[in-house]
Amino acid sequence: MAEELERLLALLDLEPLEVDYFRGLSPQRPWQRVFGGQVLGQALVAAQRSVESRYAHSFHAYFLRLGDRRSPILYQVDRTRDGRSFTTRRVVAVQHGQAIFHMEASFHRDERGPEHQCAMPEVPDPDSLPSWRERMQPLESQLPGEAREWLHREPFDVRPVTDVDPLAPGKLPPSLELWLRVRGELAPEPWLHQCLAAYASDLSLIDTICLPHAIGVLNPGYQFASLDHAMWFHRPFRADEWLLYSQRSPVAAGARGFATGQLFTREGELAVSVVQEGLVRPVKPR
């Protein structure tokens, strides 16, 4: 298993403190703030640990305050409802006595019913595409130090279909496709793959919002933040096998951008749907 993946799995392995109370840590790198995908994944782990024999079918989450990477995050789970088919959990993430995040997650027992889905976009196979690391190598010397370190620590193998220059992006349509999978082999438990997908789902939605405006997410003149995030898990999938992340941004207004995402398996099955609103606004001069 790749070292990057080992670190991510350790991050998701929350420390139990008391019944339905867990403690999570953040990477201790001076340049890295608390990543939204990390909190999504950790909160889903906390919720799952209070549920037996059912897995998440959806969650809705709000990012309330910036997290402090120097301090542990306390996850409090409220057992809202245990029904015959569905289980509901509320998770609040707390730092310094204040809520920084909350999530409502719903779990469903395995059932069968009618099925249909939209078609997967026609894109090149991941094996025919260079990795994100390979694409960035010619630009690596121009990247800020924190971006270079992130490039080599990223636990996902990402193969962009849409070619975007992070330093000088041109105006592009608000759509972004990329293939991704974790760098290593995972245990088969469905909840683990869901939590890793939650982590990865926050990687590039704001990038999609920025494309029509030629704004790179490394641009120091803009502030970027995830505001809320929702996911629906439609069918089983594996995060250690290729998933196509197809993303669209239908609107941006009022310093907020709206983006949707779909995760397809390599065989074309729609496994996950994602929705996010993100903050994109010019930094005000001090």
N, C-alpha and C positions, 0 to 999 in steps of 0.2 A: 504494500500500500504506500502511495506517495506521501512524503512528509507533510505536504500542504493539506492533504485530506485528513491525516491523523490529527493535525492541529484543529481542523474544523470540527471533527467528531468529538474531540475533547471539549471544544467550546460548547457543543450541544449537550454534553453529558452533565446536566445540572446536578448540583449538590442538594440532596434533601435535607431540610432543616427541621421540619415538623410536618404533620399531615397537611398536604396541599400547600406547603411553603417550600420554595426552592431558591437556590442562589446560583446566579450565572456570572461568569467573568467575561471580560473583553480583552482582545489582544493589546498588549502593552507596548505599543509603538507610538513614539511621540507625534508622528504625523497623522495618525489614524483616529478619527472620531468614532463613536459607536455607530456601526453600520446598521441601517434599517433592516436589512435581510437577516442579520444576526439576531436582532430582537424578535423578528417574526418567527424564525426557526426555534429559538429558545422558548418563546411563549407557547408554541404549538407542542413542543416536548412536554412542558409543564402540564398543559391541558390533557395530553394523551396519557400521562402517568396516572390520571385519576379516572381513566375509562378502561373497561375490559371488553375485549372481543368486538370492538367497533373502531372504525377509523374515520377520520375527518372527511366530511363531504364539502364543507365550506367554512370559511371564517371571514370576519369583517374586523378591521383593526384601524386604530387612530394613533398617530404619533403626536404626543402632546407636548413634550419638551425634549431638548437636546440631551442625550445621555452623556454621562461622565465616564470616560474609559478608565479612569483611575480608581473608581469605586465599583464594588459588586452591584449587581442588579437583583433585587428581591422580586420573585414572581409569586403572586398570591392567586390561588385558584378557588373560584366559587363554584360549587356543584349546583348549578341552577336547576337542572331537571334531568331525571332519569326516566325515560318513557319506554314503551315496549319496542319501538322501532328507532327512536332518536334520543340522543343524549346531548345536553347543552352545557357548556362550560364558559365562564367568564374569567379572564386572566388580566390582572393588573400588574404592571411592572413599576417598581418603586425605587427611587434613589433619593437619599437625603430627605426622607419623609414626604416626598412628593411623587405623584403618579407621572411617569414619563410616557406611558403607553398603555392602551387597553385593547383587548380582543374579545369578541364573542365567537366561539367556535361550536360547530354542530357536528355530531358524529352519528353515523347511520349503520345499522346492521346490514349485512349483505342480503340484497334482494334482487329480483329480476323483473324486468318490464320491457316495454317497447324501446327500441333504440334507433337513433338517426344522428347524423352529424354533418357539418360542412366539410368540404374537401380541403385537404392540406395544400398550401401553395406549392407550385412547381418550382423547385430550387435545386441547385447542384447537390450531389451527394457529399456528405462531410469529408469522406476520404479523398475527395478531389480538391479540397480547399486547404490553404495554409492556415495554421493556427494563429490566434491573436498575437501570441509571443513572436512568431515568425514575421507577421506583418509589421510589428512594432520595432523589430530589430534595427532597421535603417534609421528610425527616428529616436532610438533610445537615448542617444547622447543629448537630444534636445528636450527630453522630458524632465520635469521636476524630480528631485530625488525621491519623493514619496511615491510618485507614479512609477518610477523604475523599480522600487522595492515591491510595490503591489503587483507589478507585472510578473515578478518571479515567485511571488507567494500565493498567487491566485489558485485555489484548489480545483477550479473547473477548467477543463480543456474547452476553449471557446473557438469556434470556427465561423467567423463572420461571413455572411452571404452579401450583405450590404457593405460596400467599401466606404468607410468614413475616416477622414484624417482628423485625429483628435486635436491637433495643433492649429490647423487651418481648414476647418470644415466649410465646404461650400453649401449653398442653399439646396436642400434636397427635399423630396416629398416626405411627409411625416410617417414613414413606414420603415421598419428595421427588422431584418431576419438574421438569425444566427443559430448555429447548432451548438449544443453544449452537453457535457457530461462530466461527472467527477473523475479525477485522475486516480483511479483505483477500483477495486472490487468491493462491493458492499454486502452486508448480511441481507437476507431476503425480507425482513420485517417491513411491511408497507408504510408504517408511520415514519420510519427513518428516511425513506425516499421522499415522502411528502415534506418532511422538515427541510431536507436539502433543496427541494424544489422551491420552497418558500424563501430560503436564503437566496437562491439564484434569481428569483423572480424580481428582485429589487435592483438588479445590477444595471439595467439598461433602459428602463421605461422613461426616465427623465431625458436620456439621450435622444429618444424618439421624439419627445416634445420639442427638443431644441433644433432638430434637423432643418425645418423650414426657415429658421432665423439665422442660420450659419453661426450658432453659438456652441462652442465646445464646452464640455463639462469641466475642463481644466481652466476655463476663462476666469481670472480673478475678479473681473468686473461684475460677475453675477453671483447671486446666492441661490443654491439649489437645496431642496429638502423634500423628502417624501412626507405627505400630509396624511393620507389614509390609503388603505390597501385592502383588497378583498380577493379571495381565491375560491375556486370551486374545483373539487377533485371528482372527475367524472368516471374514471376507470383506473385500474391498477397500471403502474408503469415502474420503470427502474431509472434512478438517477445516474447509475453507472453505465447506462446505454444511451446512445445518441437521442437527443430530443431537439426538435426544431422549435425555437422560440420566435413566433411571428407576432410583431408588435405594430400597433397603429395609434396615432394621436389625432382624433377627429376635431379637437378644438383646444385653443389656449386663449384665455381672457382673464383680466383682473389679476395678473401676476401668478395665475394658476394654470397649469396644463393638465389635460385629461388624456390618459393612455390606456389602451387595452392590450392584452397579450393572450396568446394561445400556445400551449405546449403540445406538440404532436410527437408521437413515437415515430421511429424510422419507417414503420410499416404504414403510417398515415392515420393512425387512430388519434382522435382528439382526446387527450388525457386530462388537461388542466386549462381552466380559463382564469384570467387575471385582470383586475381593474385597479388603477391607481390615479390619484390626483397628486400632482407635485407642485411645489413652489419654484418658480423661475422668475427672479426679479433682479434689476440692477442694484448693485451695492451702492448705498447712499454715502456720499463723501462725509467724513467725520469733521 
